[in-house]
Amino acid sequence: MQEIKDKFTVLSVFHFLIGGVSLLMSFVPVIYLIIGFILVIAPGGLEAGNSEEQTVTGWFFILGATLIIIVGLCIAAATIFAGVQMNRLRNYNFCFAVAVLECLFFPFGTILGVITLIMLSKAESKQAFGKPVIIHQRED
C-alpha cells in the first residue's frame, strides 16, 4: 500500500508542475485582450480600415481571449486539484477524468495523462482509492 501511495505522490507533484505551467500559459491571450481593447477604445486611431469594422474585430478579440483565459484557468485548476486528490488517494473518478483531459495537451500533458491512466487502471490503485475491484473469472 505504501508503494502505491509513493507512486501517486510522485504523480501529484507532476500534476502540480503541469498545472502551474498551464496556469501561466493561460495568461498568454492577455496580449489579444489588450489588442481588442485598443481596437474598441480607439478605432479611428488606426489608419487602415473602417472604424466600425475595427470595433467589431476588437470585440471578437476581447471575447475570444476572455474565453480562452477562462478555459485555461479552469483546466489548470482542475489539474492542480487532481494532484491534491491523488496525493490524498481520493476522488478516483475526478482524477481519471482529468487524466483523460490532460491527454489533449501534447506533449507533456499527454505523457502525464497516459501514465496517470495506466496507474489508475491497476487493481491495487483502485483499492487504494477505496473503489471496489471486480475480478472477472472465466467459466470453463
N, CA, C and O atoms as a GROMACS GRO file, in nm:
protein
  560
    1MET      N    1   0.082  -0.120   0.000
    1MET     CA    2   0.000   0.000   0.000
    1MET      C    3   0.086   0.126   0.000
    1MET      O    4   0.054   0.225  -0.066
    2GLN      N    5   0.196   0.122   0.074
    2GLN     CA    6   0.285   0.239   0.081
    2GLN      C    7   0.350   0.265  -0.054
    2GLN      O    8   0.375   0.380  -0.090
    3GLU      N    9   0.379   0.159  -0.129
    3GLU     CA   10   0.439   0.176  -0.262
    3GLU      C   11   0.344   0.248  -0.357
    3GLU      O   12   0.387   0.336  -0.433
    4ILE      N   13   0.217   0.214  -0.353
    4ILE     CA   14   0.116   0.283  -0.436
    4ILE      C   15   0.104   0.428  -0.393
    4ILE      O   16   0.097   0.518  -0.478
    5LYS      N   17   0.103   0.453  -0.262
    5LYS     CA   18   0.094   0.590  -0.211
    5LYS      C   19   0.213   0.673  -0.259
    5LYS      O   20   0.197   0.789  -0.297
    6ASP      N   21   0.332   0.613  -0.258
    6ASP     CA   22   0.451   0.685  -0.305
    6ASP      C   23   0.442   0.717  -0.454
    6ASP      O   24   0.480   0.826  -0.496
    7LYS      N   25   0.392   0.624  -0.533
    7LYS     CA   26   0.377   0.648  -0.676
    7LYS      C   27   0.279   0.761  -0.705
    7LYS      O   28   0.302   0.844  -0.792
    8PHE      N   29   0.168   0.763  -0.630
    8PHE     CA   30   0.072   0.870  -0.650
    8PHE      C   31   0.122   1.003  -0.596
    8PHE      O   32   0.080   1.109  -0.643
    9THR      N   33   0.210   1.000  -0.498
    9THR     CA   34   0.272   1.124  -0.450
    9THR      C   35   0.359   1.184  -0.561
    9THR      O   36   0.357   1.306  -0.582
   10VAL      N   37   0.434   1.101  -0.630
   10VAL     CA   38   0.516   1.149  -0.742
   10VAL      C   39   0.427   1.202  -0.854
   10VAL      O   40   0.455   1.307  -0.911
   11LEU      N   41   0.320   1.129  -0.885
   11LEU     CA   42   0.227   1.175  -0.988
   11LEU      C   43   0.163   1.308  -0.949
   11LEU      O   44   0.141   1.394  -1.035
   12SER      N   45   0.133   1.325  -0.822
   12SER     CA   46   0.071   1.451  -0.779
   12SER      C   47   0.168   1.567  -0.794
   12SER      O   48   0.126   1.678  -0.826
   13VAL      N   49   0.295   1.545  -0.771
   13VAL     CA   50   0.395   1.651  -0.791
   13VAL      C   51   0.398   1.693  -0.938
   13VAL      O   52   0.405   1.812  -0.968
   14PHE      N   53   0.394   1.596  -1.028
   14PHE     CA   54   0.393   1.630  -1.170
   14PHE      C   55   0.263   1.699  -1.210
   14PHE      O   56   0.263   1.784  -1.300
   15HIS      N   57   0.153   1.666  -1.145
   15HIS     CA   58   0.028   1.738  -1.172
   15HIS      C   59   0.038   1.882  -1.126
   15HIS      O   60  -0.012   1.972  -1.193
   16PHE      N   61   0.104   1.906  -1.012
   16PHE     CA   62   0.125   2.043  -0.967
   16PHE      C   63   0.211   2.120  -1.067
   16PHE      O   64   0.184   2.236  -1.097
   17LEU      N   65   0.314   2.054  -1.119
   17LEU     CA   66   0.403   2.118  -1.214
   17LEU      C   67   0.330   2.152  -1.344
   17LEU      O   68   0.338   2.266  -1.392
   18ILE      N   69   0.261   2.057  -1.400
   18ILE     CA   70   0.187   2.081  -1.525
   18ILE      C   71   0.074   2.181  -1.502
   18ILE      O   72   0.046   2.263  -1.589
   19GLY      N   73   0.010   2.175  -1.388
   19GLY     CA   74  -0.096   2.271  -1.355
   19GLY      C   75  -0.041   2.413  -1.344
   19GLY      O   76  -0.105   2.508  -1.389
   20GLY      N   77   0.076   2.428  -1.284
   20GLY     CA   78   0.139   2.559  -1.274
   20GLY      C   79   0.178   2.616  -1.410
   20GLY      O   80   0.158   2.734  -1.437
   21VAL      N   81   0.234   2.530  -1.495
   21VAL     CA   82   0.269   2.574  -1.630
   21VAL      C   83   0.143   2.611  -1.708
   21VAL      O   84   0.142   2.710  -1.782
   22SER      N   85   0.038   2.533  -1.693
   22SER     CA   86  -0.089   2.564  -1.760
   22SER      C   87  -0.147   2.696  -1.709
   22SER      O   88  -0.205   2.772  -1.785
   23LEU      N   89  -0.131   2.720  -1.580
   23LEU     CA   90  -0.179   2.845  -1.522
   23LEU      C   91  -0.108   2.964  -1.584
   23LEU      O   92  -0.171   3.063  -1.621
   24LEU      N   93   0.024   2.954  -1.597
   24LEU     CA   94   0.100   3.063  -1.659
   24LEU      C   95   0.065   3.079  -1.807
   24LEU      O   96   0.050   3.192  -1.855
   25MET      N   97   0.053   2.968  -1.877
   25MET     CA   98   0.026   2.975  -2.021
   25MET      C   99  -0.117   3.024  -2.052
   25MET      O  100  -0.144   3.071  -2.162
   26SER      N  101  -0.206   3.013  -1.955
   26SER     CA  102  -0.342   3.060  -1.981
   26SER      C  103  -0.349   3.212  -1.985
   26SER      O  104  -0.451   3.267  -2.027
   27PHE      N  105  -0.244   3.280  -1.942
   27PHE     CA  106  -0.243   3.426  -1.947
   27PHE      C  107  -0.179   3.481  -2.075
   27PHE      O  108  -0.171   3.602  -2.092
   28VAL      N  109  -0.134   3.395  -2.164
   28VAL     CA  110  -0.077   3.441  -2.291
   28VAL      C  111  -0.181   3.519  -2.374
   28VAL      O  112  -0.144   3.618  -2.436
   29PRO      N  113  -0.308   3.478  -2.379
   29PRO     CA  114  -0.406   3.554  -2.457
   29PRO      C  115  -0.434   3.695  -2.405
   29PRO      O  116  -0.514   3.767  -2.466
   30VAL      N  117  -0.373   3.736  -2.295
   30VAL     CA  118  -0.390   3.874  -2.247
   30VAL      C  119  -0.342   3.972  -2.354
   30VAL      O  120  -0.393   4.084  -2.363
   31ILE      N  121  -0.246   3.931  -2.434
   31ILE     CA  122  -0.198   4.015  -2.544
   31ILE      C  123  -0.312   4.046  -2.639
   31ILE      O  124  -0.330   4.161  -2.680
   32TYR      N  125  -0.391   3.946  -2.675
   32TYR     CA  126  -0.504   3.967  -2.765
   32TYR      C  127  -0.615   4.047  -2.697
   32TYR      O  128  -0.687   4.122  -2.763
   33LEU      N  129  -0.627   4.031  -2.568
   33LEU     CA  130  -0.724   4.110  -2.492
   33LEU      C  131  -0.689   4.259  -2.499
   33LEU      O  132  -0.777   4.343  -2.518
   34ILE      N  133  -0.562   4.289  -2.483
   34ILE     CA  134  -0.516   4.429  -2.491
   34ILE      C  135  -0.537   4.484  -2.632
   34ILE      O  136  -0.582   4.597  -2.648
   35ILE      N  137  -0.505   4.405  -2.733
   35ILE     CA  138  -0.527   4.449  -2.871
   35ILE      C  139  -0.674   4.476  -2.895
   35ILE      O  140  -0.710   4.574  -2.959
   36GLY      N  141  -0.761   4.389  -2.843
   36GLY     CA  142  -0.905   4.409  -2.857
   36GLY      C  143  -0.951   4.538  -2.791
   36GLY      O  144  -1.032   4.611  -2.848
   37PHE      N  145  -0.901   4.565  -2.671
   37PHE     CA  146  -0.938   4.690  -2.605
   37PHE      C  147  -0.891   4.812  -2.682
   37PHE      O  148  -0.962   4.912  -2.689
   38ILE      N  149  -0.773   4.804  -2.739
   38ILE     CA  150  -0.723   4.916  -2.820
   38ILE      C  151  -0.813   4.938  -2.941
   38ILE      O  152  -0.845   5.052  -2.975
   39LEU      N  153  -0.853   4.830  -3.006
   39LEU     CA  154  -0.940   4.843  -3.123
   39LEU      C  155  -1.079   4.898  -3.087
   39LEU      O  156  -1.139   4.970  -3.167
   40VAL      N  157  -1.128   4.866  -2.969
   40VAL     CA  158  -1.260   4.915  -2.928
   40VAL      C  159  -1.253   5.060  -2.881
   40VAL      O  160  -1.338   5.142  -2.915
   41ILE      N  161  -1.151   5.092  -2.803
   41ILE     CA  162  -1.141   5.226  -2.744
   41ILE      C  163  -1.100   5.332  -2.847
   41ILE      O  164  -1.156   5.441  -2.849
   42ALA      N  165  -1.004   5.299  -2.931
   42ALA     CA  166  -0.954   5.398  -3.027
   42ALA      C  167  -0.962   5.343  -3.169
   42ALA      O  168  -0.858   5.320  -3.231
   43PRO      N  169  -1.082   5.322  -3.223
   43PRO     CA  170  -1.092   5.264  -3.358
   43PRO      C  171  -1.044   5.357  -3.467
   43PRO      O  172  -0.994   5.310  -3.569
   44GLY      N  173  -1.056   5.487  -3.448
   44GLY     CA  174  -1.012   5.581  -3.552
   44GLY      C  175  -0.862   5.607  -3.547
   44GLY      O  176  -0.807   5.666  -3.640
   45GLY      N  177  -0.798   5.564  -3.442
   45GLY     CA  178  -0.655   5.588  -3.426
   45GLY      C  179  -0.570   5.506  -3.520
   45GLY      O  180  -0.457   5.543  -3.551
   46LEU      N  181  -0.623   5.396  -3.564
   46LEU     CA  182  -0.550   5.312  -3.659
   46LEU      C  183  -0.586   5.355  -3.800
   46LEU      O  184  -0.703   5.384  -3.828
   47GLU      N  185  -0.491   5.359  -3.887
   47GLU     CA  186  -0.510   5.420  -4.018
   47GLU      C  187  -0.592   5.335  -4.114
   47GLU      O  188  -0.681   5.387  -4.181
   48ALA      N  189  -0.564   5.208  -4.122
   48ALA     CA  190  -0.630   5.125  -4.224
   48ALA      C  191  -0.765   5.075  -4.174
   48ALA      O  192  -0.781   5.044  -4.056
   49GLY      N  193  -0.861   5.068  -4.264
   49GLY     CA  194  -0.989   5.006  -4.233
   49GLY      C  195  -1.092   5.102  -4.178
   49GLY      O  196  -1.062   5.216  -4.140
   50ASN      N  197  -1.213   5.052  -4.175
   50ASN     CA  198  -1.326   5.125  -4.124
   50ASN      C  199  -1.327   5.117  -3.971
   50ASN      O  200  -1.296   5.012  -3.915
   51SER      N  201  -1.363   5.225  -3.904
   51SER     CA  202  -1.364   5.225  -3.758
   51SER      C  203  -1.470   5.129  -3.703
   51SER      O  204  -1.450   5.071  -3.596
   52GLU      N  205  -1.580   5.112  -3.774
   52GLU     CA  206  -1.684   5.019  -3.729
   52GLU      C  207  -1.634   4.874  -3.738
   52GLU      O  208  -1.661   4.793  -3.649
   53GLU      N  209  -1.562   4.843  -3.844
   53GLU     CA  210  -1.505   4.708  -3.858
   53GLU      C  211  -1.401   4.683  -3.750
   53GLU      O  212  -1.390   4.572  -3.698
   54GLN      N  213  -1.324   4.785  -3.718
   54GLN     CA  214  -1.222   4.768  -3.615
   54GLN      C  215  -1.285   4.747  -3.477
   54GLN      O  216  -1.231   4.672  -3.396
   55THR      N  217  -1.397   4.811  -3.451
   55THR     CA  218  -1.466   4.792  -3.324
   55THR      C  219  -1.521   4.649  -3.312
   55THR      O  220  -1.508   4.586  -3.208
   56VAL      N  221  -1.581   4.600  -3.419
   56VAL     CA  222  -1.632   4.463  -3.419
   56VAL      C  223  -1.518   4.363  -3.402
   56VAL      O  224  -1.529   4.267  -3.326
   57THR      N  225  -1.409   4.386  -3.473
   57THR     CA  226  -1.291   4.299  -3.460
   57THR      C  227  -1.237   4.303  -3.318
   57THR      O  228  -1.196   4.201  -3.264
   58GLY      N  229  -1.236   4.421  -3.259
   58GLY     CA  230  -1.190   4.435  -3.122
   58GLY      C  231  -1.273   4.354  -3.024
   58GLY      O  232  -1.220   4.291  -2.933
   59TRP      N  233  -1.407   4.356  -3.044
   59TRP     CA  234  -1.494   4.278  -2.957
   59TRP      C  235  -1.471   4.128  -2.975
   59TRP      O  236  -1.479   4.052  -2.878
   60PHE      N  237  -1.443   4.085  -3.098
   60PHE     CA  238  -1.410   3.943  -3.119
   60PHE      C  239  -1.281   3.905  -3.047
   60PHE      O  240  -1.271   3.798  -2.988
   61PHE      N  241  -1.184   3.994  -3.053
   61PHE     CA  242  -1.058   3.970  -2.982
   61PHE      C  243  -1.083   3.961  -2.831
   61PHE      O  244  -1.030   3.872  -2.764
   62ILE      N  245  -1.163   4.053  -2.779
   62ILE     CA  246  -1.190   4.055  -2.635
   62ILE      C  247  -1.264   3.928  -2.591
   62ILE      O  248  -1.225   3.864  -2.494
   63LEU      N  249  -1.369   3.893  -2.662
   63LEU     CA  250  -1.448   3.775  -2.625
   63LEU      C  251  -1.368   3.645  -2.641
   63LEU      O  252  -1.372   3.558  -2.555
   64GLY      N  253  -1.295   3.634  -2.752
   64GLY     CA  254  -1.215   3.514  -2.774
   64GLY      C  255  -1.105   3.497  -2.670
   64GLY      O  256  -1.086   3.388  -2.616
   65ALA      N  257  -1.034   3.605  -2.642
   65ALA     CA  258  -0.925   3.598  -2.543
   65ALA      C  259  -0.979   3.568  -2.404
   65ALA      O  260  -0.920   3.490  -2.330
   66THR      N  261  -1.092   3.630  -2.369
   66THR     CA  262  -1.151   3.605  -2.237
   66THR      C  263  -1.194   3.460  -2.224
   66THR      O  264  -1.172   3.398  -2.120
   67LEU      N  265  -1.254   3.405  -2.328
   67LEU     CA  266  -1.296   3.265  -2.325
   67LEU      C  267  -1.176   3.171  -2.310
   67LEU      O  268  -1.180   3.077  -2.230
   68ILE      N  269  -1.071   3.197  -2.385
   68ILE     CA  270  -0.952   3.112  -2.378
   68ILE      C  271  -0.886   3.122  -2.241
   68ILE      O  272  -0.839   3.021  -2.188
   69ILE      N  273  -0.881   3.241  -2.183
   69ILE     CA  274  -0.823   3.259  -2.050
   69ILE      C  275  -0.904   3.183  -1.946
   69ILE      O  276  -0.846   3.115  -1.861
   70ILE      N  277  -1.036   3.194  -1.950
   70ILE     CA  278  -1.121   3.126  -1.852
   70ILE      C  279  -1.108   2.974  -1.863
   70ILE      O  280  -1.097   2.906  -1.762
   71VAL      N  281  -1.110   2.923  -1.985
   71VAL     CA  282  -1.095   2.777  -2.004
   71VAL      C  283  -0.957   2.731  -1.956
   71VAL      O  284  -0.947   2.627  -1.890
   72GLY      N  285  -0.854   2.806  -1.986
   72GLY     CA  286  -0.719   2.771  -1.942
   72GLY      C  287  -0.707   2.770  -1.791
   72GLY      O  288  -0.644   2.681  -1.734
   73LEU      N  289  -0.767   2.868  -1.725
   73LEU     CA  290  -0.763   2.873  -1.579
   73LEU      C  291  -0.839   2.756  -1.518
   73LEU      O  292  -0.796   2.700  -1.417
   74CYS      N  293  -0.952   2.720  -1.577
   74CYS     CA  294  -1.030   2.606  -1.526
   74CYS      C  295  -0.952   2.475  -1.540
   74CYS      O  296  -0.952   2.392  -1.450
   75ILE      N  297  -0.888   2.458  -1.654
   75ILE     CA  298  -0.810   2.334  -1.675
   75ILE      C  299  -0.691   2.330  -1.580
   75ILE      O  300  -0.660   2.224  -1.525
   76ALA      N  301  -0.624   2.443  -1.561
   76ALA     CA  302  -0.511   2.447  -1.468
   76ALA      C  303  -0.557   2.417  -1.326
   76ALA      O  304  -0.490   2.343  -1.254
   77ALA      N  305  -0.669   2.475  -1.285
   77ALA     CA  306  -0.721   2.449  -1.150
   77ALA      C  307  -0.761   2.303  -1.134
   77ALA      O  308  -0.736   2.244  -1.028
   78ALA      N  309  -0.822   2.244  -1.236
   78ALA     CA  310  -0.860   2.103  -1.229
   78ALA      C  311  -0.737   2.014  -1.219
   78ALA      O  312  -0.738   1.915  -1.145
   79THR      N  313  -0.632   2.047  -1.291
   79THR     CA  314  -0.509   1.968  -1.286
   79THR      C  315  -0.445   1.975  -1.148
   79THR      O  316  -0.401   1.873  -1.094
   80ILE      N  317  -0.438   2.095  -1.092
   80ILE     CA  318  -0.380   2.110  -0.958
   80ILE      C  319  -0.466   2.039  -0.854
   80ILE      O  320  -0.413   1.974  -0.764
   81PHE      N  321  -0.598   2.052  -0.864
   81PHE     CA  322  -0.687   1.986  -0.770
   81PHE      C  323  -0.678   1.834  -0.782
   81PHE      O  324  -0.687   1.764  -0.682
   82ALA      N  325  -0.661   1.785  -0.904
   82ALA     CA  326  -0.642   1.640  -0.922
   82ALA      C  327  -0.514   1.593  -0.855
   82ALA      O  328  -0.509   1.484  -0.799
   83GLY      N  329  -0.410   1.675  -0.860
   83GLY     CA  330  -0.286   1.643  -0.791
   83GLY      C  331  -0.306   1.634  -0.640
   83GLY      O  332  -0.253   1.544  -0.575
   84VAL      N  333  -0.383   1.726  -0.586
   84VAL     CA  334  -0.413   1.723  -0.442
   84VAL      C  335  -0.491   1.597  -0.407
   84VAL      O  336  -0.461   1.530  -0.308
   85GLN      N  337  -0.590   1.565  -0.489
   85GLN     CA  338  -0.673   1.447  -0.461
   85GLN      C  339  -0.595   1.318  -0.477
   85GLN      O  340  -0.618   1.222  -0.403
   86MET      N  341  -0.503   1.313  -0.573
   86MET     CA  342  -0.420   1.193  -0.589
   86MET      C  343  -0.329   1.174  -0.470
   86MET      O  344  -0.305   1.061  -0.426
   87ASN      N  345  -0.277   1.283  -0.418
   87ASN     CA  346  -0.190   1.274  -0.301
   87ASN      C  347  -0.267   1.222  -0.180
   87ASN      O  348  -0.209   1.154  -0.095
   88ARG      N  349  -0.395   1.253  -0.172
   88ARG     CA  350  -0.480   1.206  -0.062
   88ARG      C  351  -0.547   1.072  -0.092
   88ARG      O  352  -0.613   1.015  -0.005
   89LEU      N  353  -0.532   1.022  -0.216
   89LEU     CA  354  -0.598   0.900  -0.262
   89LEU      C  355  -0.750   0.911  -0.248
   89LEU      O  356  -0.815   0.824  -0.190
   90ARG      N  357  -0.804   1.018  -0.303
   90ARG     CA  358  -0.949   1.042  -0.302
   90ARG      C  359  -0.996   1.084  -0.440
   90ARG      O  360  -0.914   1.120  -0.525
   91ASN      N  361  -1.127   1.079  -0.462
   91ASN     CA  362  -1.191   1.123  -0.587
   91ASN      C  363  -1.133   1.055  -0.710
   91ASN      O  364  -1.081   1.120  -0.801
   92TYR      N  365  -1.143   0.924  -0.712
   92TYR     CA  366  -1.089   0.844  -0.822
   92TYR      C  367  -1.146   0.888  -0.957
   92TYR      O  368  -1.071   0.906  -1.053
   93ASN      N  369  -1.278   0.905  -0.965
   93ASN     CA  370  -1.341   0.940  -1.092
   93ASN      C  371  -1.295   1.076  -1.143
   93ASN      O  372  -1.273   1.093  -1.263
   94PHE      N  373  -1.281   1.173  -1.054
   94PHE     CA  374  -1.233   1.305  -1.094
   94PHE      C  375  -1.090   1.297  -1.146
   94PHE      O  376  -1.058   1.356  -1.249
   95CYS      N  377  -1.004   1.224  -1.075
   95CYS     CA  378  -0.865   1.209  -1.119
   95CYS      C  379  -0.858   1.140  -1.255
   95CYS      O  380  -0.776   1.176  -1.339
   96PHE      N  381  -0.945   1.042  -1.276
   96PHE     CA  382  -0.949   0.972  -1.404
   96PHE      C  383  -0.992   1.066  -1.515
   96PHE      O  384  -0.934   1.066  -1.623
   97ALA      N  385  -1.096   1.148  -1.489
   97ALA     CA  386  -1.145   1.242  -1.591
   97ALA      C  387  -1.040   1.347  -1.625
   97ALA      O  388  -1.026   1.384  -1.742
   98VAL      N  389  -0.968   1.397  -1.525
   98VAL     CA  390  -0.863   1.496  -1.551
   98VAL      C  391  -0.749   1.432  -1.630
   98VAL      O  392  -0.690   1.497  -1.716
   99ALA      N  393  -0.717   1.307  -1.600
   99ALA     CA  394  -0.611   1.238  -1.675
   99ALA      C  395  -0.649   1.224  -1.822
   99ALA      O  396  -0.564   1.238  -1.910
  100VAL      N  397  -0.776   1.197  -1.849
  100VAL     CA  398  -0.822   1.190  -1.988
  100VAL      C  399  -0.812   1.328  -2.054
  100VAL      O  400  -0.769   1.339  -2.168
  101LEU      N  401  -0.850   1.432  -1.982
  101LEU     CA  402  -0.843   1.569  -2.034
  101LEU      C  403  -0.699   1.611  -2.061
  101LEU      O  404  -0.672   1.681  -2.158
  102GLU      N  405  -0.606   1.569  -1.976
  102GLU     CA  406  -0.465   1.604  -1.993
  102GLU      C  407  -0.407   1.545  -2.121
  102GLU      O  408  -0.312   1.600  -2.177
  103CYS      N  409  -0.462   1.435  -2.167
  103CYS     CA  410  -0.410   1.371  -2.288
  103CYS      C  411  -0.424   1.462  -2.411
  103CYS      O  412  -0.356   1.439  -2.511
  104LEU      N  413  -0.509   1.562  -2.404
  104LEU     CA  414  -0.526   1.655  -2.516
  104LEU      C  415  -0.410   1.753  -2.532
  104LEU      O  416  -0.391   1.809  -2.639
  105PHE      N  417  -0.332   1.773  -2.426
  105PHE     CA  418  -0.229   1.876  -2.427
  105PHE      C  419  -0.092   1.814  -2.453
  105PHE      O  420  -0.021   1.774  -2.361
  106PHE      N  421  -0.058   1.809  -2.581
  106PHE     CA  422   0.067   1.749  -2.628
  106PHE      C  423   0.182   1.843  -2.599
  106PHE      O  424   0.162   1.964  -2.613
  107PRO      N  425   0.297   1.798  -2.561
  107PRO     CA  426   0.344   1.664  -2.534
  107PRO      C  427   0.339   1.626  -2.387
  107PRO      O  428   0.319   1.509  -2.354
  108PHE      N  429   0.358   1.724  -2.296
  108PHE     CA  430   0.373   1.690  -2.155
  108PHE      C  431   0.242   1.642  -2.092
  108PHE      O  432   0.242   1.550  -2.011
  109GLY      N  433   0.132   1.705  -2.128
  109GLY     CA  434   0.003   1.662  -2.076
  109GLY      C  435  -0.032   1.522  -2.122
  109GLY      O  436  -0.090   1.444  -2.046
  110THR      N  437   0.003   1.490  -2.246
  110THR     CA  438  -0.023   1.356  -2.298
  110THR      C  439   0.055   1.251  -2.221
  110THR      O  440   0.002   1.146  -2.184
  111ILE      N  441   0.181   1.279  -2.197
  111ILE     CA  442   0.266   1.184  -2.123
  111ILE      C  443   0.212   1.166  -1.982
  111ILE      O  444   0.197   1.053  -1.935
  112LEU      N  445   0.183   1.276  -1.914
  112LEU     CA  446   0.133   1.268  -1.777
  112LEU      C  447  -0.004   1.201  -1.773
  112LEU      O  448  -0.031   1.120  -1.684
  113GLY      N  449  -0.090   1.234  -1.869
  113GLY     CA  450  -0.223   1.174  -1.873
  113GLY      C  451  -0.220   1.024  -1.893
  113GLY      O  452  -0.292   0.951  -1.826
  114VAL      N  453  -0.136   0.978  -1.986
  114VAL     CA  454  -0.128   0.834  -2.013
  114VAL      C  455  -0.070   0.759  -1.893
  114VAL      O  456  -0.121   0.654  -1.856
  115ILE      N  457   0.035   0.813  -1.833
  115ILE     CA  458   0.093   0.747  -1.715
  115ILE      C  459  -0.008   0.743  -1.600
  115ILE      O  460  -0.019   0.642  -1.530
  116THR      N  461  -0.082   0.852  -1.583
  116THR     CA  462  -0.184   0.855  -1.478
  116THR      C  463  -0.294   0.754  -1.506
  116THR      O  464  -0.340   0.686  -1.414
  117LEU      N  465  -0.338   0.745  -1.631
  117LEU     CA  466  -0.441   0.647  -1.666
  117LEU      C  467  -0.394   0.505  -1.642
  117LEU      O  468  -0.470   0.421  -1.593
  118ILE      N  469  -0.270   0.476  -1.675
  118ILE     CA  470  -0.215   0.342  -1.650
  118ILE      C  471  -0.213   0.312  -1.501
  118ILE      O  472  -0.252   0.204  -1.458
  119MET      N  473  -0.168   0.411  -1.422
  119MET     CA  474  -0.163   0.390  -1.277
  119MET      C  475  -0.303   0.374  -1.218
  119MET      O  476  -0.325   0.290  -1.131
  120LEU      N  477  -0.397   0.455  -1.264
  120LEU     CA  478  -0.532   0.448  -1.208
  120LEU      C  479  -0.606   0.322  -1.249
  120LEU      O  480  -0.701   0.281  -1.182
  121SER      N  481  -0.564   0.259  -1.357
  121SER     CA  482  -0.632   0.139  -1.406
  121SER      C  483  -0.591   0.012  -1.333
  121SER      O  484  -0.657  -0.091  -1.348
  122LYS      N  485  -0.487   0.017  -1.255
  122LYS     CA  486  -0.442  -0.101  -1.182
  122LYS      C  487  -0.535  -0.131  -1.066
  122LYS      O  488  -0.591  -0.040  -1.004
  123ALA      N  489  -0.551  -0.261  -1.037
  123ALA     CA  490  -0.642  -0.305  -0.931
  123ALA      C  491  -0.599  -0.252  -0.794
  123ALA      O  492  -0.682  -0.212  -0.713
  124GLU      N  493  -0.469  -0.254  -0.768
  124GLU     CA  494  -0.422  -0.206  -0.636
  124GLU      C  495  -0.442  -0.056  -0.619
  124GLU      O  496  -0.459  -0.007  -0.508
  125SER      N  497  -0.440   0.017  -0.730
  125SER     CA  498  -0.467   0.161  -0.723
  125SER      C  499  -0.614   0.186  -0.690
  125SER      O  500  -0.647   0.274  -0.611
  126LYS      N  501  -0.702   0.108  -0.752
  126LYS     CA  502  -0.844   0.122  -0.722
  126LYS      C  503  -0.872   0.090  -0.576
  126LYS      O  504  -0.952   0.157  -0.512
  127GLN      N  505  -0.805  -0.011  -0.524
  127GLN     CA  506  -0.822  -0.046  -0.383
  127GLN      C  507  -0.771   0.067  -0.293
  127GLN      O  508  -0.832   0.097  -0.191
  128ALA      N  509  -0.660   0.128  -0.332
  128ALA     CA  510  -0.605   0.238  -0.252
  128ALA      C  511  -0.701   0.356  -0.248
  128ALA      O  512  -0.708   0.427  -0.148
  129PHE      N  513  -0.774   0.378  -0.357
  129PHE     CA  514  -0.872   0.486  -0.362
  129PHE      C  515  -1.004   0.446  -0.296
  129PHE      O  516  -1.094   0.528  -0.283
  130GLY      N  517  -1.014   0.321  -0.255
  130GLY     CA  518  -1.137   0.275  -0.190
  130GLY      C  519  -1.245   0.232  -0.287
  130GLY      O  520  -1.362   0.223  -0.248
  131LYS      N  521  -1.209   0.207  -0.411
  131LYS     CA  522  -1.306   0.162  -0.511
  131LYS      C  523  -1.315   0.010  -0.505
  131LYS      O  524  -1.215  -0.057  -0.479
  132PRO      N  525  -1.433  -0.046  -0.528
  132PRO     CA  526  -1.443  -0.192  -0.534
  132PRO      C  527  -1.376  -0.246  -0.661
  132PRO      O  528  -1.390  -0.189  -0.769
  133VAL      N  529  -1.305  -0.354  -0.645
  133VAL     CA  530  -1.235  -0.415  -0.757
  133VAL      C  531  -1.313  -0.538  -0.801
  133VAL      O  532  -1.338  -0.628  -0.720
  134ILE      N  533  -1.351  -0.542  -0.927
  134ILE     CA  534  -1.426  -0.654  -0.981
  134ILE      C  535  -1.328  -0.744  -1.055
  134ILE      O  536  -1.258  -0.702  -1.147
  135ILE      N  537  -1.325  -0.870  -1.013
  135ILE     CA  538  -1.235  -0.967  -1.075
  135ILE      C  539  -1.321  -1.061  -1.159
  135ILE      O  540  -1.410  -1.128  -1.108
  136HIS      N  541  -1.294  -1.063  -1.286
  136HIS     CA  542  -1.369  -1.149  -1.378
  136HIS      C  543  -1.300  -1.284  -1.386
  136HIS      O  544  -1.180  -1.292  -1.413
  137GLN      N  545  -1.376  -1.390  -1.363
  137GLN     CA  546  -1.320  -1.524  -1.374
  137GLN      C  547  -1.386  -1.593  -1.493
  137GLN      O  548  -1.506  -1.580  -1.516
  138ARG      N  549  -1.306  -1.665  -1.565
  138ARG     CA  550  -1.358  -1.737  -1.682
  138ARG      C  551  -1.426  -1.866  -1.636
  138ARG      O  552  -1.379  -1.936  -1.547
  139GLU      N  553  -1.536  -1.893  -1.700
  139GLU     CA  554  -1.605  -2.018  -1.671
  139GLU      C  555  -1.560  -2.122  -1.773
  139GLU      O  556  -1.560  -2.097  -1.893
  140ASP      N  557  -1.522  -2.238  -1.723
  140ASP     CA  558  -1.474  -2.344  -1.812
  140ASP      C  559  -1.583  -2.441  -1.846
  140ASP      O  560  -1.559  -2.536  -1.920
   0.00000   0.00000   0.00000
